[in-house]
Amino acid sequence: MSERMVRLEFDALAPRLQEILEARVARLGYLGEFFKCSGVQPAILAPFMEMTEALKKALPDRLTETGALTVATLMGNRYELHQHERLSRKLGFGEAWVAAVEQISPDSAPEMSDAERAVQRLVIAMVERRGKGVRPEIEAAIDRIGADATIAVMFLVGRYITHALIVNGLELAPPVPSIFEEQPA
């Protein structure tokens, strides 16, 4: 990453950002490089994080994590991938489920539910086809999770692509290792 890129510590963030990020930083025990770098744009980062929280309320955790892991895998965003692997494990989804999602092969993933497979197919189609010609995947997702949740998934794709573009552009290293790289205790 460019040495000219400003990095802000938590106490230098705008008060609104501190409020939005406080619980996350307390839970994780650190302020990630993504926030340190993007914190210089509080009027953009604050609504981005509010969108993130709204998406968590709009979708069940398993669908959110299916989308997040899928976009992170497709976009090569190890920063977000490793964090969502850990969150999925913490939520009790298990390493086999995480591995199944990361294989990006919904037709051969018995660990995933029909709804999760429909979401993954939509996410893959949106990323690979840039949102064009995805009507069949939208219709299949609507059949499984409803129209409102399908729109939420589409917003989720945009959110995680945005994160990936910034992280990949800044060449930020993952703050934590993959759950599949950890040494057994």
Stockholm file with secondary structure:
# STOCKHOLM 1.0

chainA/1-185         MSERMVRLEFDALAPRLQEILEARVARLGYLGEFFKCSGVQPAILAPFMEMTEALKKALPDRLTETGALTVATLMGNRYELHQHERLSRKLGFGEAWVAAVEQISPDSAPEMSDAERAVQRLVIAMVERRGKGVRPEIEAAIDRIGADATIAVMFLVGRYITHALIVNGLELAPPVPSIFEEQPA
#=GR chainA/1-185 SS CCTTSCCCCGGGSCHHHHHHHHHHHHHHSSCCHHHHHHTTCHHHHHHHHHHHHHHHHHSCHHHHHHHHHHHHHHHTCHHHHHHHHHHHHHTTCCHHHHHHHHTTCGGGCTTSCHHHHHHHHHHHHHHHTTTTTCHHHHHHHHHHHCHHHHHHHHHHHHHHHHHHHHHHHHTCCCSSCCTTTCCCC
#=GC SS_cons         CCTTSCCCCGGGSCHHHHHHHHHHHHHHSSCCHHHHHHTTCHHHHHHHHHHHHHHHHHSCHHHHHHHHHHHHHHHTCHHHHHHHHHHHHHTTCCHHHHHHHHTTCGGGCTTSCHHHHHHHHHHHHHHHTTTTTCHHHHHHHHHHHCHHHHHHHHHHHHHHHHHHHHHHHHTCCCSSCCTTTCCCC
//
